Structure formats: C-alpha cells, structure tokens
Amino acid sequence: MKSLIPFLVVLACLFSFSSFAVDEGIRLQWNCDVRNRGDMPKKKNITVTVENGRVVYRPDIFSMPFRPANIFRIVKPRTNAEIPNCLRNFTQQLNYAINLHQRDCTDRTNPLCREELEGHLKAEIRRSKFYQKYRTDLSAVESDLGPALPESTPSPRPTRVLIRNTGSKSSSFGPATADTAQASFSSGPRTVRLERGRNTDNSAMSSDATERRIQDYILDNHEALAVEYPDYRRRCTGNSAINEGTPWCRGKKTRFDRMLGQLNELFDALPDGTINRSLSLIGTGDALSCLLPQTSGVASIEDLIRTINRRTDCESLEPGDEKLVPGGAHFLRRPDGNYEATLNINFVPLAGVEMTGEQMHAKVRDCMATANPFFKASDGRSNLNILIKSPAEVARDSRPGSTPTVRTISIVPETHFGTSGVSGNTAEFRPSFDCPGMIHEFLHHLGLHDEYHESRDGSQPGQLHPVTGRSYQIENGCRLTPTYPSVMDASFRAYNSARPNKRVCECRPTDASCRNTLLGSAPEDARIRQYMATQSPGEVFGLFTTSHCTVTDVPDSAPMNEPDRGINIQEAGQGMVRLEWRSIGYSGNKMKAFRKQVNCQCPAGNENCIRKLATGVIDLRKNTPSYDCNPVMQVAAGVDASAYPDATQVVDGRLVQYSPPTIPSMIAPNQFDRIIRGACPDGGSGTYNYCREFANIPKDSAKCLSMRPGLTANQCLGVNE
Amino acid sequence: MNTLFILLFLSLSAHSSILQKVRSTPEASESQAFFVEKDSAHYQKNTNLFDQPRRDFAFGTFVLKNRNSSYASIQAHLKALGEQFRNSDKFLKTKGMSFNELSGEVRHLTVFVIDGFTVKPDSKYFGELDKLFAQLQTLEWKLRDGYSFSKDFLSVEKVEKEKVLVKETFTESFFCQKGMCAYRGYGPIYRN
C-alpha cells in the first residue's frame, strides 16, 4: 500500500487542476553516478528549472527528452558487481520522477504551469501501472538476478556501436564502404570496421549512417557516431523476435562479434585517449546504458525495461496526448480526435536559386492544405494533418523534448535534374516541384517507403544495373508494389483518387470549331464532348508503358462499340490490353473524333509494365474524367471552380470535368498507422513494417527468397484486393 | 540487352574500351554507350538526354564512319584510364573491397561506367570522362539499327543495316507527355 501513495497523489493532482505553482527560478539538479567502465562521463545531470512559468527539463546527454522510459534506460547493470549500484540508481530515479510530480502538484499557485503539467501528468497516469508493477516486483527482481555473472561476458545481442573521438589526437578517415573505413591514427594506419543497417527505414535516412556523415562526425564534430541495427533488434531480440537462431540472426551475430573484436583490437592498440569508446550492446541500446552486455541473469530487469520502453514508444495517443516519435523524426500530437504530425524542415536554396526558404514553405503550406483533409484513418473518423514547419517555427511552437530533428532540403535549380522530368527527392526540391511529389517525399520523412517498381520500364529490355550488374527486374525487385493507388507508388494517382477533382476547361479564344462542338446539339457533338473529358490511355498507362504499345488508325466506317465512351476496352489480360481510343482532333474547320486502335503487350517478365497496364485498365473502366483539360482546350483562367456544379457537363460555354474521390484516403490504413505509431514492430500498423523490410533488397537475395511475406502489396497496406 | 551485351563484350574483348554514361531515375534508365576498339567503334543510345551539342532524334546502334586522328587519341586515353581503374580495383580486392563497392550507391545519379567501373559525379575522374564522352559524340556516327524520328515528330523510320525499312506514323499525343516520349523500348526521348 505504501508504494501506491505516490500514484494516489498523482491521481489526486490530475483531478484537481485548479491551479499550480512552481517557483520561478527554482532549479533542481540531479546527478546520476553511472559507473561506466568506458570513457563516458561519470556524472549524468538532469536539470529541472522553471522559466517563465514553464517547467524545463534539461537532461544533458544527447538532448534526450525527459521521459520515464529514458530514465529507466540508464540503470541497466553490467555485471553482478554493479547490480546494487544500478538498482540504487534505478530506485533513485524512479522516486525522482515521482517526487517531481508530487512537488509540482502540491505547490500549486502558478496557473501557467497547468498546461505543461497536465500533459505530463496524464502521460504519467497511463504509465503508472508500469511503475506500480516495477515497484511490486522490485524485491522479486533482486532475487531474480540469478547467479553471479562473469566479468566481461561477450554480448549476445549487440545492436549499436558508438565511437567517440575526443579530438585529442590527429586522426583521419578515408572513404568508408558499408562496413569498412580506412583510419589513420597517430599510432599508424588502421582499418576500422563499421556496421550499418540497410537503409530500410526512411525515417532515419538523414541520420548518421552515410559515409560522409560518419567522417564529419568523427573528424569535425568529435561527436559520437551511432550505428544501429534496428532490424537485428526487431527480428532477433525483441519480444516479437522471429527467431534468434535463424540463419539471418546467426549471420549477423557472427559479423557483430567479428566487428567488435576488431574494434577492441584497434582501440587496445591506440594510445589512451585517442578514441573514447563505448560499445553499447544492449537490446534497447542507447548511450546511457550501462556498457557491458546483458545476460539471461538480468532478464527480468531487461524485459521490464523493454516492455516499458516499447509501451511508451508505441502506445497510441489518446486525445490530448503528444509525443516525439522514437528517433525524433517527427512530433505527433492528438489535440482532439485527429492527429497532427510535425516535420522540422529547413529549406536551403542552392546558389543561383531565386526561391527563398520562406517561399518554399509557403508553397508547401498551400500544397498541404489541399491534401491534409484527405489523410484519413481507416475508420474514417480521425484525420492526420501534416505540418511542415521551419526550424524557426518549430522553436517558437515547441517545448524542449518535443523538437523533431531538423531535416535539410535543398532548393535546387530547375536544371538540377536535367530534363528528366524528375522534380525532387527527399533532400532536393526543384522550385517547380509538384504537390503530389512533395507529399510523397514528406511521407518518406514520416517513415513510409517507396512502393513503385524500380524495373526501369524505360530501359532497354534486360538492361543491367551499372554497378551490381543485376537486371533492373531484380534490383529492388523484392519490393511489394500495390495495385491500390498509393501515394508512395503513383503519387498523382493517389492524390487525384482521394480528392474530389474539378477542372473547368475552355476553348482557346480563336478556336471556333471547339466552341461550336461544345455548344452543338448534334449527337456527334455530344459524343465528342464525352471524348474530350476522357483520360487518354497514354496518360493512364504512363510514358514508358506506352512504348510497348502500337497505335493504328481505325476507319470511320468500322463498327463501333460503346460509342458514348472515349475508350472501349476490347480485351485485357496479363500484360496485354486491346482498346479503341477516340482521340480529338480537327478535320478542316470541324472538330472530329479520330479512332485509334491501341494494342499493348508487355515484354515477358516486365513486371512494371504488367502492373501499369493492370492498374490502368482498372482506372479506365471507372471512366473517370481526365484530371487535365484535353490538349485542344485550356484551363479556364481566373474562374472559381467551386461555383460550378459537381458534374461533368458544359456550363456557360465551358466544359466542367468532375470526378468524386474513388478511394477513402490518400494514405492506406497501414500507412496511416505507421505514421501515428512509428516503427514499433507490433505497433498497430499491421504488416506494414514487416513488408517494408523488403522494399530495397534484390529479388534474388537470400532474404527475399526465404522471408518475403506471403502477402500481396495491397495487404501490406491494409486494403482489400 | 545493352548492358548484358556490354558485359559479354567486355569479357571477350579485353583490349576494347567501353564508356557508358547512364542515369537511372525511378522511371527509366537513360544510357549512351561507346564501344571503342582498335579497328572499329559503335555507339548505343536509348535516350538523347546526353546529346551534345544539340539533341538528335535517332536511337539504336550507330557505327563510326570515319576514324580520324582524334579517335586514336581518345582510344589511347580510354585504355589508359581503364588500366588505372583495373589496377585500383585489383589493389582494393586484396583489402577485401572493390572499386565499385567503394563507389557506393548510384541510384538516381548520372554516372560514367568505364570498362565496368562506376565513376560518380564527385569523383575527380568524372570531368575527364565527360570530356572524353563529348569528344566521342562529335565523331561521325551513322545509325545502323534503330529508329529515326522526323523533325515534326509525325513519322518515324525503322532502320536496319543502315537502310530505312519502313516509315511509320507517330501518334505524339499517345507516346509523348510533357515534352518526353517513349517508343518501341527507347526513351526517354526529349523533344527540346
């Protein structure tokens, strides 16, 4: 009962929020004496101050947000000899967290603290069952620690390597490959093996794991370098581990052991202080962990901490909650029933670009305003608003601990990508970048992965990747590619399918034949108007798929099926389609429909072409009006489209093309959950996280062959076939 | 087939040089490759992206009609560079690496591939290869097998063994979008 008292106090506080007081200028400093064997600082400070009525937590290590989960992480024991110390720290910190709230709640005259505390307290209440469980288990944990552990037991589960260069001695690093860097130390040249996971997690793509950043960190910033293996942790050691004994896990383990051996050998050979090192080898690893391996002897603490961390990281937000997603990629709020994800984006124009960062932010705001109402959850009740803020806006709006990592996106000259039609990627936007494309890239930053087929349909058949020598059909061929309109596949298709589209088109001023057709009462005029509003098959199939088609003229006298439709599909099958397309043109001074026989046949094995034809036929059968004006017309300038009816018809001498949404949301259910739950392996995003592990690996790799999910890509997204 | 052929060719003909300029985007792999041998040369292109000094609208395999003195100099230069890359690769292999592994990811970049070795834009050799590539383009090439578009893009000729086999109507509104076209497996073809 005694152990419940703090929680009762917290509960009492929650329900008596009339006012709070925390004295201005009060400063609490807590030192944790973590007895690291390595070179980590001896003291860890968490400073709590009250500034302008706000409670500010300042953990001094890696700017880690103040969360109970983070406090728990600093107390993992290394060996039996250290267990008492770690347990003491643990208890200290636990009591600290609780007392902090007790103090804030009992001293309640400052109303400015209310909002700040309210959020924390609500979160603490939800977590209290874990505290409670721990406190209940504390004595059991002590007796559960098992037999004495040998000192320096090799790690069974390394997940992260940290290298810290103090800068006290000269060192330089040559080019690094995936796992090797040539390093020159004062003691002579060395090879350092570095490990990094595949870039399967796009939310971390701006993080440390690139050669350049590795070198920057070590050489210039003298910062810690972190190389993580989220895959290993997720698949081999987590509660949802598939099997620690699988060939994949065993293989990785062998590599880790080798790497660690080499690192240790290197470090031992160097004069003291050349490199500060810390090898954090713990499943939930972070820099605050006690620095030697866990073994089964401390499994109950480990499990407990893991459970707490996972629950706090992965739990869904209740209305009023907020959190920085693990890794800090974005900040999530749920101010009401809806969600809000904030990205911290710094747009930096390159030399010669006139557009400023502010102008790009304004463009992005306009774009997101057209899209945000259509990021809907599968239940249709909640919505996700994606906010793209500048670092200055984030600094203005955020509290410490809720600041997402800054992502820099260069604004590149229009000529940057040549004339390829490419407008941007996650790190580079052209000033003219289109809205669906920008959304696609922002969703990468929110953790979604590519779902398009990288088969390079535009390449010569059988063309090989210039480096790997593998066919483009193979490269990234393990990726699951949906037929559902996904914004991570065909961004325009998804953007247009999820939103109601209305386009008001008008004839060019000098085009009398166009006007005569629009206003004509003859049946032929009515048909041509239908054809005008129809999507062209080239537009639907895509440029490179059409290169596998032939187009021939159909005589006017030939029998005509479905004469009121712009496209008559005659036959469609696996990788083939035959259709008649009624193209609009001129015959003398009259507008005329030209009948074209279109036959498409994909080369055998060209999966991208086969898929594009299949999805194209699905879209054509819906008979959705074109999202663009027919080339013989132009967009009516200066008109308010909302004043026109939601129907495809001629109004005021203009052709209105309207299509209602054909899919319920711009992001599929599992994509939505991935954003609001993060990368948690069992965090509620269905199979998405597992499917995404296969997004960037070759089709012929062992992993793809043995572990690729037996799911369709649509199932990965959580949508029906 | 291009690159398959390139690799096959490379293995059979150690003394020839192959210089390819390639860019992969999510949509396509754009490539032009020169095959430089002692007594002959040919050139394959599926895009006019890299055309210099102006865009041309013929695609397929071209043969060199006239080997002048600059050809010999280019040939020697390419051979020397290829040798240099091969030696670097040999050395790196003794360290458990390879030249191309060290080059790293090339996705969505314009790169040169010389005798199978990839050179990225941040390499000091990129500019040198770019000059060589431009010099090769200025030589006198003739379409042997492929397609050649009319200036107005209303028709396209199919060429086989340097002879026009058939002239076809080209439906631009179907095969082209936003100034880019694709036809019979060739593309992107840039109109401007």
Chai-1 contact restraints between the chains, C-beta under 6 A:
chainA,res_idxA,chainB,res_idxB,connection_type,confidence,min_distance_angstrom,max_distance_angstrom,comment,restraint_id
A,P175,B,L102,contact,1.0,0.0,6.0,A-B,restraint_1
A,T177,B,M97,contact,1.0,0.0,6.0,A-B,restraint_2
A,T177,B,E101,contact,1.0,0.0,6.0,A-B,restraint_3
A,T177,B,L102,contact,1.0,0.0,6.0,A-B,restraint_4
A,T419,B,Y190,contact,1.0,0.0,6.0,A-B,restraint_5
A,S420,B,T25,contact,1.0,0.0,6.0,A-B,restraint_6
A,G421,B,M180,contact,1.0,0.0,6.0,A-B,restraint_7
A,V422,B,T25,contact,1.0,0.0,6.0,A-B,restraint_8
A,Y452,B,P26,contact,1.0,0.0,6.0,A-B,restraint_9
A,R456,B,A28,contact,1.0,0.0,6.0,A-B,restraint_10
A,R456,B,S29,contact,1.0,0.0,6.0,A-B,restraint_11
A,G458,B,E27,contact,1.0,0.0,6.0,A-B,restraint_12
A,G458,B,A28,contact,1.0,0.0,6.0,A-B,restraint_13
A,G458,B,A182,contact,1.0,0.0,6.0,A-B,restraint_14
A,G458,B,G187,contact,1.0,0.0,6.0,A-B,restraint_15
A,S459,B,S29,contact,1.0,0.0,6.0,A-B,restraint_16
A,Q460,B,M1,contact,1.0,0.0,6.0,A-B,restraint_17
A,Q460,B,N2,contact,1.0,0.0,6.0,A-B,restraint_18
A,Q460,B,N46,contact,1.0,0.0,6.0,A-B,restraint_19
A,P461,B,M1,contact,1.0,0.0,6.0,A-B,restraint_20
A,G462,B,M1,contact,1.0,0.0,6.0,A-B,restraint_21
A,G462,B,L4,contact,1.0,0.0,6.0,A-B,restraint_22
A,Q463,B,N2,contact,1.0,0.0,6.0,A-B,restraint_23
A,Q463,B,T3,contact,1.0,0.0,6.0,A-B,restraint_24
A,Q463,B,S29,contact,1.0,0.0,6.0,A-B,restraint_25
A,L464,B,T3,contact,1.0,0.0,6.0,A-B,restraint_26
A,P466,B,V22,contact,1.0,0.0,6.0,A-B,restraint_27
A,P466,B,V113,contact,1.0,0.0,6.0,A-B,restraint_28
A,P466,B,T118,contact,1.0,0.0,6.0,A-B,restraint_29
A,V467,B,N100,contact,1.0,0.0,6.0,A-B,restraint_30
A,V467,B,V106,contact,1.0,0.0,6.0,A-B,restraint_31
A,V467,B,T118,contact,1.0,0.0,6.0,A-B,restraint_32
A,G538,B,F174,contact,1.0,0.0,6.0,A-B,restraint_33
A,L543,B,Q177,contact,1.0,0.0,6.0,A-B,restraint_34
A,L543,B,A182,contact,1.0,0.0,6.0,A-B,restraint_35
A,F544,B,A28,contact,1.0,0.0,6.0,A-B,restraint_36
A,F544,B,A182,contact,1.0,0.0,6.0,A-B,restraint_37
A,T546,B,F175,contact,1.0,0.0,6.0,A-B,restraint_38
A,S547,B,A182,contact,1.0,0.0,6.0,A-B,restraint_39
A,S547,B,Y183,contact,1.0,0.0,6.0,A-B,restraint_40
A,S547,B,G185,contact,1.0,0.0,6.0,A-B,restraint_41
A,S547,B,G187,contact,1.0,0.0,6.0,A-B,restraint_42
A,V551,B,T171,contact,1.0,0.0,6.0,A-B,restraint_43
A,V551,B,F174,contact,1.0,0.0,6.0,A-B,restraint_44
